[in-house]
Amino acid sequence: MRHPPRRVVLGVGNPFRRDDGIGHVVVDELAARGLDRDGVVLAWSDGEPAGLLDAWQGATLAVVVDAVLGAGPAGTVLIRELPRDAPAVGTAMRPGVVSGHRQDVAVALRLGASLGRLPDRLIVVGVEAEDLGTGPGLSAAVGAAVPDAVAAVRELLSS
């Protein structure tokens, strides 16, 4: 008996660092729409590399939603498939664009490659942050980008 492909969406970030909480908000929106009932694993992550490895192990597709810096104006949504040999998040996404967690995803990629624990495909949906200060709640620009980020994840999962 064949098992359906395992698809994982990881909302990376800290909801108490303003726009860094975008990943959690997108995962919550997907759960509210019942996406977790469609055989998709939805999870939050603080971006710690070992936790990412555990979450995406055995996945055919892992989508990481995170705040990024350097993608353009606040609220810009950037979608990028990361190669399995990505040397760094900035290089893998686009020159000058980094995760709000600096190199955590890149470290997880390198560690996963060494240990044979990478998903078949890894795609980052990044949203350009405006405010990474302390406190809950997204800035207006990033909050306005939530529907676009949710739609991007849904499209990736359906392709």
C-alpha atoms as an extended CHARMM CRD file, in Angstrom:
* protein
*
       159  EXT
         1         1  MET       CA              0.0000000000        0.0000000000        0.0000000000  PROA      1               0.0000000000
         2         2  ARG       CA              1.4010000000        3.3980000000       -1.0040000000  PROA      2               0.0000000000
         3         3  HSD       CA              1.3160000000        6.2300000000        1.4730000000  PROA      3               0.0000000000
         4         4  PRO       CA              0.4800000000        9.7140000000        0.2000000000  PROA      4               0.0000000000
         5         5  PRO       CA              3.4080000000       12.1050000000       -0.0160000000  PROA      5               0.0000000000
         6         6  ARG       CA              4.1480000000       13.8640000000        3.2640000000  PROA      6               0.0000000000
         7         7  ARG       CA              3.8480000000       17.6280000000        2.8920000000  PROA      7               0.0000000000
         8         8  VAL       CA              4.9280000000       19.9280000000        5.7160000000  PROA      8               0.0000000000
         9         9  VAL       CA              4.4320000000       23.6460000000        6.2670000000  PROA      9               0.0000000000
        10        10  LEU       CA              6.6540000000       25.1660000000        8.9470000000  PROA      10              0.0000000000
        11        11  GLY       CA              5.9040000000       28.6220000000       10.2760000000  PROA      11              0.0000000000
        12        12  VAL       CA              9.2620000000       29.8250000000       11.5350000000  PROA      12              0.0000000000
        13        13  GLY       CA              9.6230000000       32.7130000000       13.9350000000  PROA      13              0.0000000000
        14        14  ASN       CA              8.7730000000       34.2910000000       17.2440000000  PROA      14              0.0000000000
        15        15  PRO       CA              5.2840000000       35.8000000000       17.5430000000  PROA      15              0.0000000000
        16        16  PHE       CA              6.5820000000       38.1120000000       20.2920000000  PROA      16              0.0000000000
        17        17  ARG       CA              9.0050000000       39.8310000000       17.8910000000  PROA      17              0.0000000000
        18        18  ARG       CA              6.3930000000       41.5810000000       15.7670000000  PROA      18              0.0000000000
        19        19  ASP       CA              6.8630000000       40.6880000000       12.0590000000  PROA      19              0.0000000000
        20        20  ASP       CA              9.0020000000       37.6830000000       12.9850000000  PROA      20              0.0000000000
        21        21  GLY       CA              5.6690000000       36.0460000000       13.8240000000  PROA      21              0.0000000000
        22        22  ILE       CA              4.5320000000       35.9300000000       10.1670000000  PROA      22              0.0000000000
        23        23  GLY       CA              5.2580000000       32.1950000000        9.9000000000  PROA      23              0.0000000000
        24        24  HSD       CA              3.0430000000       31.4110000000       12.8780000000  PROA      24              0.0000000000
        25        25  VAL       CA              0.2230000000       33.5990000000       11.5450000000  PROA      25              0.0000000000
        26        26  VAL       CA              0.3020000000       31.9180000000        8.1270000000  PROA      26              0.0000000000
        27        27  VAL       CA              0.2630000000       28.4220000000        9.6850000000  PROA      27              0.0000000000
        28        28  ASP       CA             -2.6720000000       29.4530000000       11.8920000000  PROA      28              0.0000000000
        29        29  GLU       CA             -4.5700000000       30.7380000000        8.8230000000  PROA      29              0.0000000000
        30        30  LEU       CA             -3.9210000000       27.4890000000        6.9530000000  PROA      30              0.0000000000
        31        31  ALA       CA             -5.1600000000       25.4880000000        9.9570000000  PROA      31              0.0000000000
        32        32  ALA       CA             -8.2930000000       27.6590000000       10.1820000000  PROA      32              0.0000000000
        33        33  ARG       CA             -8.9990000000       26.7680000000        6.5490000000  PROA      33              0.0000000000
        34        34  GLY       CA             -8.6880000000       23.0450000000        7.2910000000  PROA      34              0.0000000000
        35        35  LEU       CA             -5.4770000000       22.4770000000        5.3690000000  PROA      35              0.0000000000
        36        36  ASP       CA             -4.2080000000       20.1600000000        8.1050000000  PROA      36              0.0000000000
        37        37  ARG       CA             -7.1500000000       17.8760000000        7.3250000000  PROA      37              0.0000000000
        38        38  ASP       CA             -5.8720000000       17.5320000000        3.7430000000  PROA      38              0.0000000000
        39        39  GLY       CA             -2.8750000000       15.4390000000        4.7770000000  PROA      39              0.0000000000
        40        40  VAL       CA             -0.6060000000       18.4340000000        5.2860000000  PROA      40              0.0000000000
        41        41  VAL       CA              1.4080000000       18.7020000000        8.5040000000  PROA      41              0.0000000000
        42        42  LEU       CA              1.3030000000       22.2470000000        9.8710000000  PROA      42              0.0000000000
        43        43  ALA       CA              3.7760000000       23.2120000000       12.5780000000  PROA      43              0.0000000000
        44        44  TRP       CA              5.4170000000       26.1820000000       14.2570000000  PROA      44              0.0000000000
        45        45  SER       CA              9.1620000000       26.3730000000       14.6520000000  PROA      45              0.0000000000
        46        46  ASP       CA             11.5600000000       28.7220000000       16.3910000000  PROA      46              0.0000000000
        47        47  GLY       CA             14.0160000000       28.0650000000       13.5480000000  PROA      47              0.0000000000
        48        48  GLU       CA             16.3760000000       25.9000000000       15.5690000000  PROA      48              0.0000000000
        49        49  PRO       CA             18.1430000000       23.6610000000       12.9970000000  PROA      49              0.0000000000
        50        50  ALA       CA             17.6750000000       20.2940000000       14.7650000000  PROA      50              0.0000000000
        51        51  GLY       CA             13.9630000000       21.0100000000       15.1510000000  PROA      51              0.0000000000
        52        52  LEU       CA             13.6700000000       21.8230000000       11.4510000000  PROA      52              0.0000000000
        53        53  LEU       CA             15.4070000000       18.5480000000       10.5650000000  PROA      53              0.0000000000
        54        54  ASP       CA             12.9530000000       16.5970000000       12.7010000000  PROA      54              0.0000000000
        55        55  ALA       CA              9.9460000000       18.4150000000       11.2690000000  PROA      55              0.0000000000
        56        56  TRP       CA             10.7950000000       17.9250000000        7.6080000000  PROA      56              0.0000000000
        57        57  GLN       CA             12.3870000000       14.4730000000        7.7370000000  PROA      57              0.0000000000
        58        58  GLY       CA             10.6970000000       12.1610000000        5.2510000000  PROA      58              0.0000000000
        59        59  ALA       CA              8.7560000000       14.9710000000        3.5830000000  PROA      59              0.0000000000
        60        60  THR       CA              8.4000000000       15.1340000000       -0.1570000000  PROA      60              0.0000000000
        61        61  LEU       CA              7.7560000000       18.8650000000        0.1820000000  PROA      61              0.0000000000
        62        62  ALA       CA              8.5930000000       21.2240000000        3.0330000000  PROA      62              0.0000000000
        63        63  VAL       CA              7.4410000000       24.8360000000        2.8490000000  PROA      63              0.0000000000
        64        64  VAL       CA              9.1030000000       27.1750000000        5.3420000000  PROA      64              0.0000000000
        65        65  VAL       CA              7.3170000000       30.4770000000        5.9810000000  PROA      65              0.0000000000
        66        66  ASP       CA              9.5250000000       33.1100000000        7.5780000000  PROA      66              0.0000000000
        67        67  ALA       CA             10.2650000000       36.8040000000        7.8340000000  PROA      67              0.0000000000
        68        68  VAL       CA             13.0920000000       37.9050000000        5.5440000000  PROA      68              0.0000000000
        69        69  LEU       CA             15.2350000000       41.0080000000        5.2020000000  PROA      69              0.0000000000
        70        70  GLY       CA             16.3520000000       42.5250000000        1.9080000000  PROA      70              0.0000000000
        71        71  ALA       CA             13.5360000000       41.2660000000       -0.3630000000  PROA      71              0.0000000000
        72        72  GLY       CA             12.0920000000       44.7160000000       -1.0420000000  PROA      72              0.0000000000
        73        73  PRO       CA              9.4590000000       46.8950000000        0.5670000000  PROA      73              0.0000000000
        74        74  ALA       CA              7.8370000000       45.6570000000        3.7780000000  PROA      74              0.0000000000
        75        75  GLY       CA              5.2390000000       43.0120000000        3.0020000000  PROA      75              0.0000000000
        76        76  THR       CA              6.9150000000       41.7890000000       -0.1910000000  PROA      76              0.0000000000
        77        77  VAL       CA              6.3450000000       38.0300000000       -0.5770000000  PROA      77              0.0000000000
        78        78  LEU       CA              9.2870000000       36.0910000000       -1.9920000000  PROA      78              0.0000000000
        79        79  ILE       CA              9.0340000000       32.4260000000       -3.0140000000  PROA      79              0.0000000000
        80        80  ARG       CA             12.2050000000       30.4780000000       -3.5650000000  PROA      80              0.0000000000
        81        81  GLU       CA             13.0260000000       26.7970000000       -3.8280000000  PROA      81              0.0000000000
        82        82  LEU       CA             16.2830000000       26.1460000000       -2.0130000000  PROA      82              0.0000000000
        83        83  PRO       CA             18.7600000000       23.7910000000       -3.6150000000  PROA      83              0.0000000000
        84        84  ARG       CA             19.8210000000       20.8800000000       -1.4690000000  PROA      84              0.0000000000
        85        85  ASP       CA             23.3790000000       22.2290000000       -1.4930000000  PROA      85              0.0000000000
        86        86  ALA       CA             22.5070000000       25.8530000000       -0.5770000000  PROA      86              0.0000000000
        87        87  PRO       CA             25.6090000000       27.4690000000        0.9170000000  PROA      87              0.0000000000
        88        88  ALA       CA             23.6460000000       30.1460000000        2.7950000000  PROA      88              0.0000000000
        89        89  VAL       CA             20.0940000000       31.4270000000        2.9780000000  PROA      89              0.0000000000
        90        90  GLY       CA             21.0340000000       34.7920000000        1.4820000000  PROA      90              0.0000000000
        91        91  THR       CA             22.7500000000       33.1860000000       -1.4890000000  PROA      91              0.0000000000
        92        92  ALA       CA             20.0450000000       30.5770000000       -1.9410000000  PROA      92              0.0000000000
        93        93  MET       CA             17.1250000000       33.0120000000       -1.8550000000  PROA      93              0.0000000000
        94        94  ARG       CA             18.5900000000       35.9380000000       -3.7630000000  PROA      94              0.0000000000
        95        95  PRO       CA             21.7100000000       38.0170000000       -3.2020000000  PROA      95              0.0000000000
        96        96  GLY       CA             21.1850000000       40.2190000000       -0.1560000000  PROA      96              0.0000000000
        97        97  VAL       CA             18.0670000000       38.4140000000        1.1130000000  PROA      97              0.0000000000
        98        98  VAL       CA             18.3710000000       36.6190000000        4.4180000000  PROA      98              0.0000000000
        99        99  SER       CA             16.0040000000       34.8980000000        6.7800000000  PROA      99              0.0000000000
       100       100  GLY       CA             15.0180000000       36.8130000000        9.8770000000  PROA      100             0.0000000000
       101       101  HSD       CA             16.8630000000       33.9940000000       11.6390000000  PROA      101             0.0000000000
       102       102  ARG       CA             20.0390000000       34.6690000000        9.7180000000  PROA      102             0.0000000000
       103       103  GLN       CA             21.5390000000       31.2970000000        8.8650000000  PROA      103             0.0000000000
       104       104  ASP       CA             19.3260000000       28.7940000000       10.7280000000  PROA      104             0.0000000000
       105       105  VAL       CA             17.6710000000       27.3630000000        7.6080000000  PROA      105             0.0000000000
       106       106  ALA       CA             21.0350000000       27.2230000000        5.8190000000  PROA      106             0.0000000000
       107       107  VAL       CA             22.5930000000       25.4620000000        8.8080000000  PROA      107             0.0000000000
       108       108  ALA       CA             19.7020000000       22.9940000000        8.8020000000  PROA      108             0.0000000000
       109       109  LEU       CA             20.2530000000       22.3970000000        5.0760000000  PROA      109             0.0000000000
       110       110  ARG       CA             23.9450000000       21.6750000000        5.5070000000  PROA      110             0.0000000000
       111       111  LEU       CA             23.3440000000       19.4930000000        8.5580000000  PROA      111             0.0000000000
       112       112  GLY       CA             20.4690000000       17.6880000000        6.8330000000  PROA      112             0.0000000000
       113       113  ALA       CA             22.6060000000       17.0140000000        3.7730000000  PROA      113             0.0000000000
       114       114  SER       CA             25.3470000000       15.5600000000        5.9760000000  PROA      114             0.0000000000
       115       115  LEU       CA             22.8750000000       13.3460000000        7.8270000000  PROA      115             0.0000000000
       116       116  GLY       CA             20.6540000000       12.4130000000        4.8800000000  PROA      116             0.0000000000
       117       117  ARG       CA             17.6820000000       14.2130000000        6.4760000000  PROA      117             0.0000000000
       118       118  LEU       CA             16.4740000000       16.6490000000        3.8380000000  PROA      118             0.0000000000
       119       119  PRO       CA             13.0280000000       16.8750000000        2.3090000000  PROA      119             0.0000000000
       120       120  ASP       CA             12.8270000000       16.0830000000       -1.4000000000  PROA      120             0.0000000000
       121       121  ARG       CA             11.9510000000       19.7440000000       -2.0120000000  PROA      121             0.0000000000
       122       122  LEU       CA             12.3340000000       22.7590000000        0.2860000000  PROA      122             0.0000000000
       123       123  ILE       CA             10.6510000000       26.0380000000       -0.5790000000  PROA      123             0.0000000000
       124       124  VAL       CA             10.8280000000       29.2400000000        1.4520000000  PROA      124             0.0000000000
       125       125  VAL       CA              7.9410000000       31.6800000000        1.4130000000  PROA      125             0.0000000000
       126       126  GLY       CA              9.5410000000       34.7970000000        2.8250000000  PROA      126             0.0000000000
       127       127  VAL       CA              7.7850000000       38.0040000000        3.7630000000  PROA      127             0.0000000000
       128       128  GLU       CA              9.8640000000       41.1800000000        4.0280000000  PROA      128             0.0000000000
       129       129  ALA       CA              9.7520000000       42.3650000000        7.6330000000  PROA      129             0.0000000000
       130       130  GLU       CA              9.3070000000       45.9530000000        8.7060000000  PROA      130             0.0000000000
       131       131  ASP       CA              9.4300000000       45.6780000000       12.5090000000  PROA      131             0.0000000000
       132       132  LEU       CA             11.3660000000       43.0120000000       14.4210000000  PROA      132             0.0000000000
       133       133  GLY       CA             11.0410000000       44.7740000000       17.7620000000  PROA      133             0.0000000000
       134       134  THR       CA              9.5800000000       43.1620000000       20.8520000000  PROA      134             0.0000000000
       135       135  GLY       CA              5.8730000000       42.6310000000       21.3090000000  PROA      135             0.0000000000
       136       136  PRO       CA              3.0760000000       40.7100000000       19.5940000000  PROA      136             0.0000000000
       137       137  GLY       CA              1.3670000000       41.6610000000       16.3570000000  PROA      137             0.0000000000
       138       138  LEU       CA              2.4370000000       42.2180000000       12.7760000000  PROA      138             0.0000000000
       139       139  SER       CA              3.1190000000       45.6140000000       11.2440000000  PROA      139             0.0000000000
       140       140  ALA       CA              0.4000000000       46.8750000000        8.8970000000  PROA      140             0.0000000000
       141       141  ALA       CA              2.4440000000       46.0640000000        5.7720000000  PROA      141             0.0000000000
       142       142  VAL       CA              3.2420000000       42.5110000000        6.8520000000  PROA      142             0.0000000000
       143       143  GLY       CA             -0.2940000000       41.9310000000        8.1080000000  PROA      143             0.0000000000
       144       144  ALA       CA             -1.6010000000       42.9780000000        4.6960000000  PROA      144             0.0000000000
       145       145  ALA       CA              0.6960000000       40.3740000000        3.0750000000  PROA      145             0.0000000000
       146       146  VAL       CA             -0.7830000000       37.4350000000        5.0320000000  PROA      146             0.0000000000
       147       147  PRO       CA             -3.4400000000       36.5780000000        2.3800000000  PROA      147             0.0000000000
       148       148  ASP       CA             -0.7780000000       36.5720000000       -0.3560000000  PROA      148             0.0000000000
       149       149  ALA       CA              1.5280000000       34.3460000000        1.6960000000  PROA      149             0.0000000000
       150       150  VAL       CA             -1.3370000000       31.9610000000        2.4920000000  PROA      150             0.0000000000
       151       151  ALA       CA             -2.3020000000       31.8170000000       -1.1960000000  PROA      151             0.0000000000
       152       152  ALA       CA              1.3250000000       31.1580000000       -2.1690000000  PROA      152             0.0000000000
       153       153  VAL       CA              1.5830000000       28.2240000000        0.2470000000  PROA      153             0.0000000000
       154       154  ARG       CA             -1.7140000000       26.7770000000       -0.9490000000  PROA      154             0.0000000000
       155       155  GLU       CA             -0.5540000000       27.0350000000       -4.5740000000  PROA      155             0.0000000000
       156       156  LEU       CA              2.7420000000       25.3250000000       -3.7560000000  PROA      156             0.0000000000
       157       157  LEU       CA              0.9280000000       22.4830000000       -2.0270000000  PROA      157             0.0000000000
       158       158  SER       CA             -1.4370000000       21.9680000000       -4.9460000000  PROA      158             0.0000000000
       159       159  SER       CA              1.2580000000       21.8560000000       -7.6340000000  PROA      159             0.0000000000
